[in-house]
Amino acid sequence: MEKYVSEKCNCCGQTLTYLLPIDKGTADIIRAFSIVIRRKGINMVHPWKEMLVETKKWSRERMLSEGVLTASHLTNLSKGRAHGLIAKAEEPKNWVLTTKGAQFLKGSRIPKYAILSKVTKHQEGYWCQDELTVSVQDFIDDDEYWEGINYSIIGGRVVMDLPEKNPGQMDLFKINQPVFAGIKTI
């Protein structure tokens, strides 16, 4: 594997870019976001109002069951943003889980290293994006259970995914029913 070589300024030789890896802390922050979004039923979170908890009241177990974060966690939202897992919403101080973030939480692999610019403070691409990838499963302890998220986000709303039907189960949903004027008949 080749070593990453940062771009350098022609005048002073200062590095202009750096690598930002996804780490366990970033993955946990994204997992906490998904918990709050599921609870609210809408893909919009004001982290400082809806997720903040005092450090002495915080635990990792609480973070992953209730979606609470400390002030230190909340100052690291930019890491998830740099990887495209969360984004700032149009509504001031609100954040949303992106499609890429949802797919990451469902087990899809994404590039591990984002290349960030020290000049623009924005992501400029990924380093070794096909060879060095991670999924949420890479950051889960052996004794920890994480099923992934059981919902999709459609039009900003949380839509619960239906469990796969067992072959012996009674048909609860009829398939191939006619649709008239946009209304499905049963």
C-alpha positions as CSV (number, residue, x, y, z in Angstrom):
1,M,0.0,0.0,0.0
2,E,1.4,3.4,-1.0
3,K,1.8,6.0,1.7
4,Y,-0.4,9.1,1.6
5,V,1.5,12.2,0.4
6,S,-0.2,15.5,1.3
7,E,-0.3,18.4,-1.2
8,K,2.2,21.2,-0.2
9,C,2.2,24.9,-0.7
10,N,4.6,26.0,-3.4
11,C,5.6,29.1,-1.4
12,C,6.2,27.8,2.1
13,G,6.0,24.0,1.9
14,Q,3.2,23.8,4.4
15,T,0.9,20.8,3.9
16,L,-2.5,21.7,2.4
17,T,-4.4,18.5,2.9
18,Y,-4.6,15.7,5.5
19,L,-6.4,12.4,6.0
20,L,-9.3,12.0,8.4
21,P,-10.2,8.4,9.2
22,I,-13.5,7.1,10.4
23,D,-13.0,5.9,13.9
24,K,-15.1,4.2,16.6
25,G,-16.1,7.5,18.1
26,T,-17.4,8.8,14.8
27,A,-19.3,5.6,14.2
28,D,-20.9,5.8,17.6
29,I,-22.0,9.4,17.1
30,I,-23.7,8.4,13.9
31,R,-25.4,5.4,15.7
32,A,-26.6,7.8,18.4
33,F,-28.0,10.1,15.6
34,S,-30.0,7.2,14.2
35,I,-31.5,6.4,17.6
36,V,-32.8,10.0,18.0
37,I,-34.1,10.1,14.5
38,R,-36.0,6.8,14.9
39,R,-37.5,8.1,18.2
40,K,-38.6,11.4,16.7
41,G,-39.9,9.9,13.4
42,I,-38.3,12.7,11.4
43,N,-34.8,13.1,9.9
44,M,-33.9,16.4,11.6
45,V,-32.0,16.7,14.9
46,H,-30.9,19.7,16.9
47,P,-28.0,17.9,18.7
48,W,-27.4,20.6,21.3
49,K,-31.0,20.6,22.4
50,E,-32.0,17.0,21.8
51,M,-28.9,14.9,22.5
52,L,-26.8,16.8,25.0
53,V,-26.2,15.2,28.4
54,E,-23.7,16.1,31.2
55,T,-20.5,14.2,31.1
56,K,-21.1,12.7,34.5
57,K,-24.5,11.3,33.3
58,W,-23.1,9.9,30.1
59,S,-22.2,6.3,29.4
60,R,-21.6,4.5,26.1
61,E,-24.5,2.2,26.9
62,R,-26.8,5.3,27.3
63,M,-25.4,6.8,24.1
64,L,-26.2,3.7,22.1
65,S,-29.7,3.1,23.7
66,E,-30.9,6.7,24.2
67,G,-28.9,8.7,21.7
68,V,-27.3,11.0,24.2
69,L,-23.9,12.8,23.6
70,T,-21.6,15.0,25.6
71,A,-20.4,18.4,24.5
72,S,-17.1,16.9,23.4
73,H,-19.0,14.5,21.1
74,L,-21.1,17.3,19.7
75,T,-17.9,19.3,18.8
76,N,-16.8,16.3,16.7
77,L,-19.9,16.3,14.3
78,S,-17.7,17.6,11.6
79,K,-15.9,14.2,11.4
80,G,-19.2,12.5,10.4
81,R,-19.9,15.4,8.1
82,A,-16.5,15.1,6.3
83,H,-17.4,11.5,5.4
84,G,-20.9,12.4,4.2
85,L,-22.7,10.5,6.9
86,I,-24.5,13.5,8.4
87,A,-25.1,16.9,7.0
88,K,-26.3,20.3,8.2
89,A,-30.0,20.8,7.5
90,E,-31.5,24.0,6.0
91,E,-33.0,24.6,9.4
92,P,-30.4,26.4,11.5
93,K,-28.4,24.3,13.9
94,N,-30.1,21.1,12.8
95,W,-28.5,18.0,11.3
96,V,-29.8,15.1,9.2
97,L,-28.6,11.6,8.6
98,T,-27.7,11.2,4.9
99,T,-28.5,8.3,2.6
100,K,-24.8,7.4,2.8
101,G,-25.0,7.5,6.6
102,A,-28.1,5.2,6.7
103,Q,-26.4,2.8,4.3
104,F,-23.3,2.8,6.5
105,L,-25.5,1.9,9.5
106,K,-27.1,-0.9,7.6
107,G,-23.7,-2.4,6.9
108,S,-22.5,-0.9,3.6
109,R,-18.8,-0.4,3.3
110,I,-17.5,3.2,2.7
111,P,-14.0,4.7,2.2
112,K,-12.1,4.8,5.5
113,Y,-10.0,8.0,4.8
114,A,-11.4,11.3,3.7
115,I,-8.9,13.9,2.3
116,L,-9.6,17.3,3.9
117,S,-8.2,20.7,2.8
118,K,-6.6,22.9,5.4
119,V,-7.4,25.8,3.2
120,T,-11.1,25.4,2.5
121,K,-11.9,23.1,5.5
122,H,-13.9,20.8,3.1
123,Q,-13.5,17.2,2.0
124,E,-11.7,16.9,-1.3
125,G,-12.2,13.2,-1.9
126,Y,-11.1,9.8,-0.5
127,W,-7.7,8.1,-0.3
128,C,-7.6,4.5,-1.5
129,Q,-11.4,4.5,-1.6
130,D,-11.7,1.0,-3.1
131,E,-9.0,-0.7,-1.0
132,L,-9.5,0.8,2.4
133,T,-13.1,0.6,3.4
134,V,-15.0,0.2,6.7
135,S,-18.6,-0.6,7.8
136,V,-20.3,0.0,11.1
137,Q,-19.6,-3.6,12.0
138,D,-15.8,-2.9,12.1
139,F,-16.4,-0.6,15.1
140,I,-18.7,-2.9,17.1
141,D,-17.2,-4.9,20.1
142,D,-17.5,-8.7,20.0
143,D,-19.9,-8.7,22.9
144,E,-22.1,-5.9,21.6
145,Y,-25.2,-6.4,19.5
146,W,-26.0,-4.0,16.6
147,E,-28.7,-5.0,14.2
148,G,-28.4,-1.8,12.1
149,I,-31.2,0.6,11.6
150,N,-34.6,-0.8,10.9
151,Y,-36.0,2.1,9.0
152,S,-35.7,4.1,5.8
153,I,-35.9,7.9,5.4
154,I,-38.4,8.9,2.7
155,G,-39.1,12.6,2.3
156,G,-37.5,13.4,5.6
157,R,-39.8,11.0,7.5
158,V,-38.9,7.8,9.1
159,V,-40.6,4.8,7.6
160,M,-40.1,1.5,9.5
161,D,-38.8,-1.3,7.4
162,L,-41.1,-4.4,7.3
163,P,-39.6,-7.6,8.6
164,E,-39.0,-10.2,5.9
165,K,-42.0,-12.6,5.8
166,N,-41.4,-16.1,6.8
167,P,-42.7,-18.7,4.3
168,G,-45.3,-20.1,6.7
169,Q,-46.6,-16.7,7.7
170,M,-50.1,-15.6,6.7
171,D,-50.1,-13.0,3.9
172,L,-50.7,-9.7,5.6
173,F,-50.0,-7.6,2.6
174,K,-51.5,-8.3,-0.8
175,I,-49.2,-8.0,-3.8
176,N,-50.1,-7.1,-7.3
177,Q,-53.4,-5.4,-6.4
178,P,-54.7,-2.8,-8.9
179,V,-54.0,0.9,-8.3
180,F,-56.7,3.4,-9.2
181,A,-55.9,7.1,-9.3
182,G,-53.0,6.6,-6.9
183,I,-55.1,4.8,-4.3
184,K,-54.3,1.2,-3.7
185,T,-57.3,-1.0,-3.2
186,I,-57.3,-4.0,-0.9
